[in-house]
Amino acid sequence: MTAPTFTIGIEEEYLLVDRDTLQLADAPEALMAACRTALQDQVSPEFLQCQIEIGSRVHPGIGGARDDLRHLRSVVAQQAAKHGLAPIAAACHPFADWKDQPHTDKDRYNDLENDLAGVARRMLICGMHVHVGIDDKDQRVDLMNQLSYFLPHLLALSASSPFWQGVDTGLASYRLTVFDNLPRTGLPPQITTWSRFERAVTLLTDLGLIEDASKIWWDLRPSSRFPTIETRICDGAPRLETTLSLAALIQCLTRMLWRLSARNQSWRTYDPFLVSENRWRAQRYGTTEGLIDFGQRQIVPFPVLLDEIIDLVTEDAEALGCLPEVEATRSILTRGTSAQQQRTILTDALQQGKSQDEALRDVVRHLIDEFHADL
């Protein structure tokens, strides 16, 4: 069996904040123009005017992706600073109100608002998407079915959205509660073949309900534009190195599952109903309360699960040259996910006698610092 390329590409969405007020701010056209001049097609506006999306080039491994993403983040940060703004990469702004955010005036976004109405207008959220190159179409579907099992684990590690409109939601990833209001979201269904997937997409496109497969927003999907499977479950990661660790883990999990298939083996697939329970636990608790091990039929602490996953993919991480990045996922548990860190910042500020508003602004300052930390 010929091995896939396992190339990697990463997309990130950022929010822009005013450095003085720490409120969200619209991207000035001059800022977008300067970013486009410097980054060409690697940068684009997003649905809301306060958002910017970047996309890496295709890379064989995480080393090239690191240099690329560092450059992308640096240019966006430098150009934003010229306008008194700063980017943050958390999945939600801690206190912004979605009702105050205008959407970008472009045909595709106008059509999106028209199609999705109030659901689209609440989309004040940012994610991180990872593409892994799999040339064979049926193999994409097969590996996607197996990789779905690990989506809750990836969500738990990436959780960065505990606050919504100034309120602690009690969730580690509030972003998903907003995103799940859209149609064609959530865990992907079990699809047996590429042709079956194509037939389903063709039905919806023929009826004029969607333009193409890019309007299928599952947590994991075959990309509509590239020969890849695209993992979309993760919250935006405030730090560059967290993005790289998560991307490396996704790349290695994909290779591990292919390696099993090359030996006539496969990861056991579970009904999405069961995996969705882990998805909820990750959304609610992040890494603090453990996930269900369906084989053991018990809830296992997340550090134990992560150690097991790293053991599973060590051979693949060595082959792909990203073992340090994969092992660095343990540091997420040591320092706490972004959701945990944001709550700590808020609690410390309140204990210092600051008001809720002042404390939430401290959280935004922390997120600005996190964005710049690895540049």
N, C-alpha and C positions, 0 to 999 in steps of 0.2 A: 504494500500500500504506500503510495507516494504521500509524503508528509505535506500538510498545508504550509503556507508561508508563515502563519501566525504573526504577520505584520501588525503594527499597532498604530492607532490614531486616536486622538483625544479631543473632545469638544468641551468647552467650559462656558458658562454664562456668568457675567458679573453684574452687580448693581453699582451705580454711581451715587456717591453721597457728597454733599457739600461739606468741606473740611471745617467750616465754622459752626454751622447749625447741626451738622451730622444727619440732616434730613436727606431723603432721596432727591436727586436732581436730574433733570433731563440732559441728555447728551447734546451739547451744542453741535451744529452742523460742522463748524470749524474743527472740532475735536474728531468727529467721525472722518472728515476729509483727511486730516493729518494721519490718522490711524490707517486709513485705506492706502495712502501714499506709501507709508512705511511697511505695511503688512499685506498689501494687495488683497487677494481673496481670502486671506486667513482671518479677516475680521468682518463683522456685519452687524447691523442693528438687530434688535430683537423686537418682540411684540410690543413691549412697553418702552417708552422713550428713555427711561432711566436704566435700561439694560444694554449691555454689549455682549456679543457672542464671539468667541475665537475658536479656531480649529487648527490643530497641528497638521503638519504634513504626515505622510505615511512613513513609518520608521520600522526597521527590522527589530529594534529592541528599545529598551527604556532609556538608554544613554542618549540617543539622538532625540528622543521625545523630551528629555529633561532640558537639553539646550534649546530646543524649539519653544517649549512652553515658557521657559524662563525669559526668552526674548519677547514672546507675545505679552506676557504679563508686564514686563518692564516697559515696553513701548506704551501700552495702555495706561500704566501708572504715570509715566513721564508726561504723556500728552494730557491726561486728566489734570495733573498738577498745574499745568499752565492756565487752567480755567478755574482754579481753586477747588477742584474736585478730587476724589480718591475712589478707586474701585474696592469693593469687598466681594468675596466669593462665597459667602454664606448663602444657604438656600432661601432664607427669608430675612428681610430687614426687621430688626427687633421691635420697632414701634411705628413704622410707616402705615398709612391707611391706603388700601388699594383703590378706594374711591377717588383719591386725589391724583392718580397716575394716568396721564393720557397715553394712548397707544400710538405707535408709529404710523404715520399717514402714508402707507404703501398699499397697493392693491391686495397683496396676499394677506396683510394684516387686517385690512378693512373687510375682506371676505371672511376671515376667521372670526372677527367680531360679529359679523352678520349671521354666520352659521351657528355660532355657539352662544351668542347673546351674553347674559350676565355671567355665565360660567367662564367665558373668556376674560371678562373684565377683572376677575379676581386673581388672574394668573401672575401675581406678584411673587414669583418663585424662580429659583435658579437651580439647575442640576448640572451634572457632569456625565458625559457619555463616552464610552470606550468602545472602539471598533477593533475587532480582531479578524485578521484576514483568513478566510476559509474559501478556497476556490470552488470546491464542489458544492453545488446547490443543495442536494439531498443531505450531504454531510453537515451543512449549515443547520438544517432543520433537526437532524439527529442530535447534534451537539447542543443545540439550543434547548431541546427537551430535557437533556440531562443537566445543563448548567442552571436551569431554573431553580433547582434545589438550593443553590448557594446564594440566590438573590437576597434573602433576608439577612444573611451574614454580611454581605457587602453593604446593605442599607444600614445595619447596626453600626458598622465601623465608620460610615460616612456621615452619620446624623449631625446636622448643623442647624436645625430650625426649631428650637424650643419655644420661641416667642412669636406672637402674631398680634399686630396692632397694640403693642404695649402690654400684652398679657402673657404670662407663663401658661402655656397650653397644657402642661403636664406631659406632653409628648416630646420624644427626642427628635422626631422628624414630622413637623406639622405640614411640611411641603406636600406630602403625599395626600393628605386629606383634601387639599385644594386640587391637586392634579387629578385625583381619582374621580372628580366630578365631571371630567371630560369623557366623551364616549371613547371606546376602543382603547382603554387604559387597563392597568393592573397586570397581573401575571399572564403570560401568554398561554393560550390553550395548547394541549398536546396535539401537534400536527404530525402526521405520519410521513408525508412526502412534500417535496417542493411543488409538484404539480397541484396537489390539493390546496396548498397555500395560495398559489397563483389563481386557481379557480375561484376561491373565496374573494380575493382582491378584485378579480375581474368582474364578479357579480356586482360588487359595490361601485366600482368605477362605471360600469355600463349603466347602472341606475342613476348615475350622476350624484351619488352620495359623497364620494371622495374623489379627489383628483388622481391619486395614486397611493402606493403603499406607504408614502411618508406621512399620511394622515392616520396611520395605525400607530398608536403611541404606547404600546405595551412596554413593560419593564425591561423586556429583552425581545429583540426582533431581528429578522433578517433585514439588513439595510436595503433601502429602496434605491440607493445610488451607487453603492460599492459592493464588492464581493466579500462582505464581512457579516459577522453577527455583532449586533450593537447592544451593549449593556447600558440601560438607561435608569436603573434603579437608584443610583447614588445621589445624595444631596451634594450641592456644591461644596468643595473643600476649601476652607480659608487659606490653608498653607499649600504651597507648591509640592512639597515633599509628600504630603498626604495624598494628593492627587496621583503622584507617581507610584506610591506604594499600592494604592487601590488598583491602578491600571495594571501594574505588574502582576498583582494577584489574579486579576481577571484573565490576563494573557496566559498565566501558568495553569489556572484551572481549566482553561480551554484546551491547552496542550495535554494536560493530564487525562482529560476525558477522551481526547483523540487517541492517546497512547493505550488506553484501555480497549478502545475499539479495534486498534491494530492487533490486539491479542484476542480478538473475538469475545471481549468482555464489555460491560457497560455499567455505568452508575445506575442504581435502581431509580426509576422514576416514580414519583408519588403523585397522587391526585392533587390538582391545584387547591382543592378545598383544604388539604392538610398543610401544604406549603404556605397558603395564605394565613394560617394561624401563626406560623413563624414570622411571616411578613408583618403581621399586626404587632407581635411581640417586639420586633425590631423597631417598628415605627413608634411604639409606646415607650419602650425602655432603653433603646439603644443596646449597649453592651452590658448593662448592669444586672439583668435578671435571667440571662440564659435563654437558650432556644431549645426546642424539642429535638432530640435525636430519635428519629422514627424507628431506627433499628433497635435501639435500646429501650424504646418506649418510655423515655423519661426526659425531664428537663435537665440539660447539662449546662454548667456555668460557661460563660462565653470564653474565658481564657483557655479552658480545656478544649473547647471546640476549635479555637484558633490554632492551638498547638497541633491538633490533629490535622487541620487543613494544611498547615505549613509542612508537616511531615509528608502529606500526600503529594505535594507539589515540589518538594525539594529537588528531585531529579530534573523536573522541568525547568525550575528556576535556574539551576546550574547550566542546563543546556541553552537557555535563553539569555544567560548573563545578567540575571536580575535577582539573585539570591539576597543581596543586602537590602534591596527595596522590599522584597517579600517579608523578610524577617523584621523589617522596620514596622510592619503592621502591629507588632507587639507594643511598640512605643505609644501607639494610639491608646491602648489600654492603660499604660503607665501614666500618661499625662491626662488621660480622659478624652473622650470625643469632644468635638467642638461644642456640641450641645451642653455637655457637662461643664466645659470651661466657661461658656457664656453664663451659665447659671452661677458659677462660682464668682465671676466678676460682679454680677448683679448683687449677690448676697454680701460680698465684701463691701461694696459701695453703700448698701443700705445700712450695714453695721457701722459704717463710718459716719452715719447721720445724713447721708445724701437722700434726696427725694427719689421717688420712683423714676421720674423723668431724667434726673441727673444720672442715676444708676444705669438706665438704659443707654444713655449717651456714652457712658464708660464702656459698655459692651460694644458699641459701634467703633469706638477708638481702638479697642482690642482687636476687632476684626480688620481694621485698616492696618494695624501693626502686623497681624498674621499674614496678610496679603504680601507685605513687603519683606517679610522675615527671610525668605530663601532666595531673594533676587540679587 
